[in-house]
Amino acid sequence: MLRWFSGSDEDSGSGSGSEEREHFLWQFWRSSSPREVPSVKSCTPRRRPVLSRGAPKACAAGLVLMGITVFTAISLAQKQTPQSDLDKQSAGMTAKDLLKSPRIVAAASGAFQRVMVQANWLHQSLPKERSQMVAKSTQQAFEQLRSEVLRRQLGQELDSFSLTRGQLDAFLSVQTHMSDMAIQEIGANVAKALEEYFSVEGEGAGKEGMRLYLLRALQPRILEIRRLWRKVDLGALHGPGLGWGVSVDPAKLYLVQTFDPFRRYWPPEPLPCSGNACVARGSFNQARVLLLQLQALLQTFGMRLEVANSLESFDAYKMPFLSELLACRNITGDMAAASCALSYASAGLDVISSIRGARP
């Protein structure tokens, strides 16, 4: 499987400017009509050059834009380098093995511990007992997830899919970046938009209205979302994904797909989170992210993995993810803050995974 983006914008030093140019061109091509863009024929000089005095300004602008478009297309083609031979080698692990991988559990545990330190800025590291509690909770969450998946007789399908090193590295990157505050901020943006929408619509809230509201809230951050896509290396799991320009697709979000029109979401339920329950809920979010990303990878190869029922049975509190995000808008305490940070990270990664390219 090919990885379509090498490095990150932070490494390149010029990624932000490139993305802004790409976004400008994308917006231009989407908004322009045939009358707005002069044809090549209309700009062909007859008695005098196009750029001579008195020539139509639209023609000059059109030619300049054509040049920028070609230059940007060449730059994009150079960026989309294939993954290395090492990344294409077998990881010696199947999708079924991934659910119990010590490396995945270690990455998730490390991210959770960093989140807990972020929630309590007075400490630079976790006390030993809390660190052990997080490690144990993470291990249990992934073991329970694997048991639930196997209980639903999905083990044979997962055992037939072998991972490459590039794909395994991407799964590890996803777990590691759940402590990334930029990703958590995207998820917090989702929770804030949901709170605003449901506070206005109340019982009249619906999936389509929620989708449109989320689109308006997230689309202005598209350049940042693109940068995070490359930083986490989601291209190794989702395929090409990005074209010239991109947009968020809220219909692909897990919280939108699992929206139940017969359930009451407002006012928000209290978050069932105190002590060990907060740690368990945070670990559950990490396991959920792993399963959703695995589902996305398998879909690129035409394999279907229905995870909604597995996740619903796996959640001890039977609390919809949408309700969880709304509840996180009103929490107190370090443990609850750490748990909700992982909820936000889960929502943020879901948003980043939902973007799609649009070639002209």
C-alpha positions in Angstrom: 0.0 0.0 0.0 1.4 3.4 -0.9 2.0 6.3 1.5 1.2 9.4 -0.5 2.8 12.0 1.7 6.4 11.9 2.9 7.3 14.0 5.8 5.3 16.8 7.5 4.8 20.4 6.8 6.8 21.2 9.8 9.8 19.4 8.3 9.5 21.0 4.9 9.3 24.5 6.2 7.2 25.6 3.2 4.1 23.4 3.6 1.8 26.1 5.0 2.4 28.3 2.0 1.9 25.4 -0.4 -1.4 24.5 1.3 -2.6 28.0 1.1 -1.9 28.1 -2.6 -3.6 24.8 -3.1 -6.6 25.9 -1.1 -6.8 29.2 -3.1 -6.8 27.3 -6.4 -9.3 24.8 -5.2 -11.7 27.6 -4.1 -11.2 29.3 -7.5 -12.0 26.3 -9.6 -15.1 25.4 -7.4 -16.5 28.9 -7.5 -15.7 30.0 -11.1 -18.1 29.6 -14.0 -17.0 29.3 -17.6 -17.8 33.0 -18.1 -15.5 34.0 -15.3 -12.4 32.3 -16.7 -11.3 33.6 -20.1 -10.7 30.9 -22.7 -7.4 30.5 -24.4 -8.9 31.5 -27.7 -10.2 34.8 -26.3 -6.8 35.6 -25.0 -5.0 34.8 -28.3 -3.3 38.1 -29.5 -4.3 39.3 -32.9 -2.5 42.5 -33.8 -0.9 43.2 -30.4 0.3 41.1 -27.5 -2.2 40.3 -24.8 -0.2 42.2 -22.1 0.2 45.3 -24.2 -1.6 48.5 -23.2 -5.4 48.2 -23.6 -5.5 44.4 -23.5 -8.3 42.9 -21.3 -7.1 42.5 -17.7 -9.1 39.3 -17.4 -7.0 37.6 -20.0 -3.8 38.6 -18.2 -5.2 37.3 -14.9 -6.3 34.1 -16.6 -2.9 33.4 -18.1 -1.2 34.1 -14.7 -3.6 31.7 -13.0 -2.9 29.0 -15.6 0.8 29.3 -14.9 0.3 29.1 -11.1 -1.9 26.1 -11.6 0.7 24.2 -13.6 3.4 25.1 -11.2 1.3 23.9 -8.2 0.4 20.7 -10.0 4.1 19.9 -10.6 4.9 20.7 -6.9 2.1 18.4 -5.8 3.3 15.6 -8.0 6.8 15.9 -6.6 5.4 15.7 -3.0 3.4 12.5 -3.6 6.3 10.2 -3.4 5.8 6.4 -2.9 6.6 4.8 0.4 10.0 3.1 0.9 10.6 -0.5 0.3 11.0 -1.0 4.1 7.5 0.4 4.7 6.1 -2.1 2.2 7.7 -5.1 3.9 5.5 -7.3 6.0 5.2 -6.3 9.7 4.9 -10.0 10.6 1.5 -9.2 12.1 -2.1 -9.7 11.1 -5.0 -7.3 11.8 -6.1 -9.7 14.5 -2.7 -9.6 16.1 -2.9 -5.8 16.1 -5.6 -5.8 18.7 -3.3 -7.4 21.3 0.0 -5.9 20.1 2.3 -4.9 23.1 3.6 -2.0 21.0 0.1 -0.6 20.4 -0.8 -0.9 24.1 2.5 0.7 25.1 1.9 3.6 22.7 -1.6 4.1 24.0 -0.5 3.9 27.7 2.2 6.5 27.0 -0.2 8.9 25.4 -2.7 8.5 28.3 0.0 9.3 30.8 1.1 12.4 28.9 -2.6 13.5 28.8 -2.8 13.1 32.5 0.3 15.3 33.0 -1.3 17.9 30.7 -4.5 17.9 32.8 -2.5 18.5 36.0 0.2 21.0 35.1 1.6 21.0 38.6 3.3 17.7 38.0 6.0 17.0 35.3 5.4 13.2 35.6 2.8 10.9 37.0 3.1 9.3 40.4 4.1 5.6 40.1 0.7 4.3 41.3 -1.2 6.4 38.7 1.2 5.3 36.0 0.6 1.7 36.8 -3.1 2.2 37.0 -3.1 3.7 33.5 -1.0 0.9 32.1 -3.3 -1.7 33.6 -6.4 0.0 32.3 -5.1 0.3 28.8 -4.1 -3.3 28.7 -7.6 -4.4 29.9 -9.3 -2.1 27.4 -7.5 -3.6 24.4 -8.0 -7.1 25.7 -11.7 -6.5 26.1 -11.9 -5.0 22.6 -10.2 -8.0 21.1 -12.5 -10.4 23.0 -15.6 -8.5 21.8 -14.4 -8.6 18.2 -13.7 -12.3 18.3 -17.0 -12.9 20.0 -18.7 -11.5 16.9 -16.8 -14.0 14.8 -14.7 -11.4 13.0 -11.4 -13.1 13.9 -11.1 -15.1 10.7 -11.4 -12.0 8.5 -8.9 -10.1 10.6 -6.5 -13.1 10.6 -6.4 -13.1 6.8 -5.1 -9.5 6.5 -1.4 -9.0 6.9 -0.1 -5.6 7.9 2.9 -3.9 6.3 5.5 -2.0 8.4 4.2 1.3 7.1 0.6 0.4 8.2 1.8 -0.7 11.6 3.8 2.5 12.0 0.7 4.5 11.1 -1.4 2.7 13.8 1.3 3.5 16.4 1.4 7.1 15.2 -2.4 7.4 15.7 -2.1 6.1 19.3 0.9 8.3 20.1 -0.8 11.5 18.7 -3.8 11.1 20.9 -1.8 13.2 23.4 -1.3 15.9 20.7 -3.1 19.0 21.9 -3.7 20.3 18.4 -5.7 17.2 17.6 -7.5 17.5 21.0 -8.4 21.1 20.1 -10.1 19.9 16.8 -12.2 17.6 18.9 -13.0 20.3 21.4 -14.1 22.4 18.5 -16.5 19.6 17.5 -17.9 19.5 21.1 -18.4 23.2 21.2 -20.2 23.2 17.8 -22.5 20.4 19.0 -23.3 22.3 22.2 -24.2 25.4 20.2 -26.4 23.4 17.8 -28.3 21.3 20.4 -28.8 24.3 22.7 -30.7 26.0 19.8 -32.4 23.1 18.2 -33.2 21.0 21.3 -35.5 18.2 20.5 -35.7 19.4 16.9 -32.1 18.5 16.2 -31.5 16.1 13.3 -28.6 14.4 11.6 -28.7 16.6 8.5 -28.8 19.9 10.6 -26.0 18.6 12.8 -23.9 17.7 9.7 -24.2 21.1 8.2 -23.5 22.9 11.5 -20.3 20.8 12.0 -19.2 21.6 8.4 -19.5 25.3 9.0 -17.5 25.0 12.2 -14.7 22.8 10.9 -14.2 23.9 7.3 -12.3 27.2 8.2 -9.7 25.0 9.9 -9.1 22.8 6.8 -5.4 23.8 6.3 -4.6 22.8 9.9 -6.5 19.6 9.5 -4.5 18.8 6.3 -1.3 19.4 8.2 -2.4 17.0 11.0 -3.4 14.4 8.4 0.2 14.3 7.1 1.7 14.6 10.6 -0.2 11.5 11.9 0.4 9.7 8.5 -3.2 8.7 7.9 -2.5 8.3 4.2 -0.9 4.9 5.1 -4.3 3.7 6.4 -6.8 5.6 4.3 -5.2 5.6 0.8 -4.5 8.7 -1.3 -7.3 10.7 0.3 -6.1 14.2 -0.5 -6.3 15.8 -4.0 -5.9 19.4 -4.9 -8.3 20.8 -2.4 -10.0 19.1 0.5 -13.1 19.5 2.6 -14.4 17.9 5.8 -17.1 15.3 5.4 -19.1 15.3 8.6 -21.3 12.4 7.2 -18.3 10.1 7.8 -17.9 11.0 11.5 -18.6 8.2 13.9 -20.8 10.5 16.1 -22.9 11.4 13.0 -23.2 7.9 11.8 -24.4 6.6 15.2 -26.9 9.5 15.8 -30.2 8.1 17.0 -33.2 10.4 16.2 -35.2 8.7 19.0 -32.7 9.4 21.7 -32.6 12.5 23.9 -29.2 14.3 23.7 -30.2 17.6 25.3 -29.8 18.7 28.0 -26.5 16.7 28.3 -26.2 13.7 30.6 -23.6 13.9 33.3 -20.4 12.1 32.5 -20.1 8.9 34.5 -16.5 9.6 35.4 -14.7 9.5 38.7 -11.5 7.9 39.7 -10.9 4.6 38.0 -14.0 5.1 35.9 -12.3 8.1 34.2 -9.3 6.0 33.4 -11.4 3.2 32.0 -13.4 5.6 29.8 -10.2 7.2 28.5 -8.7 3.8 27.6 -12.0 2.9 25.9 -11.6 5.9 23.6 -8.1 4.8 22.6 -9.4 1.3 21.8 -12.3 2.7 19.8 -9.9 4.8 17.7 -7.8 1.8 16.9 -10.9 -0.2 15.7 -12.2 2.7 13.6 -8.9 3.2 11.9 -8.6 -0.5 11.3 -12.1 -0.5 9.8 -10.9 2.4 7.4 -7.9 0.4 6.3 -9.8 -2.7 5.5 -12.4 -0.7 3.6 -9.6 0.5 1.2 -9.2 -3.2 0.3 -12.9 -3.9 -0.1 -13.3 -5.6 3.3 -16.1 -4.7 5.6 -15.7 -4.6 9.4 -18.9 -3.5 11.2 -17.6 -1.9 14.4 -20.6 0.0 15.8 -22.2 -3.0 17.5 -18.9 -4.2 18.9 -18.2 -0.7 20.4 -21.7 -0.4 21.8 -21.4 -3.8 23.6 -17.8 -2.9 24.7 -18.9 0.4 26.4 -19.8 -0.5 30.0 -21.7 2.8 30.4 -23.7 2.5 27.1 -23.1 6.2 26.5 -23.2 7.4 22.9 -20.1 9.2 21.8 -22.2 12.3 20.9 -23.5 12.4 24.5 -20.0 12.0 25.8 -18.7 15.0 23.9 -21.6 17.1 25.1 -21.0 16.0 28.7 -17.3 16.9 28.4 -18.3 20.6 28.0 -19.1 20.7 31.7 -16.7 18.7 33.8 -14.4 19.3 36.7 -11.4 17.6 38.1 -8.1 16.4 36.7 -9.2 12.8 36.0 -12.3 13.9 34.2 -10.3 16.5 32.2 -7.8 13.8 31.1 -10.6 11.4 30.1 -12.3 14.1 28.1 -9.0 15.1 26.4 -8.9 11.6 25.0 -12.6 11.9 24.0 -11.6 15.1 22.1 -8.6 13.4 20.6 -10.9 10.6 19.4 -13.2 13.2 17.8 -10.3 15.1 16.3 -8.8 12.0 14.7 -12.3 11.2 13.3 -12.5 14.7 11.7 -9.0 14.4 10.3 -9.8 11.0 8.9 -13.0 12.3 7.2 -11.3 14.8 4.8 -11.3 14.0 1.1 -9.7 15.6 -1.9 -11.4 17.2 -4.8 -9.6 17.2 -8.1 -10.7 19.8 -10.7 
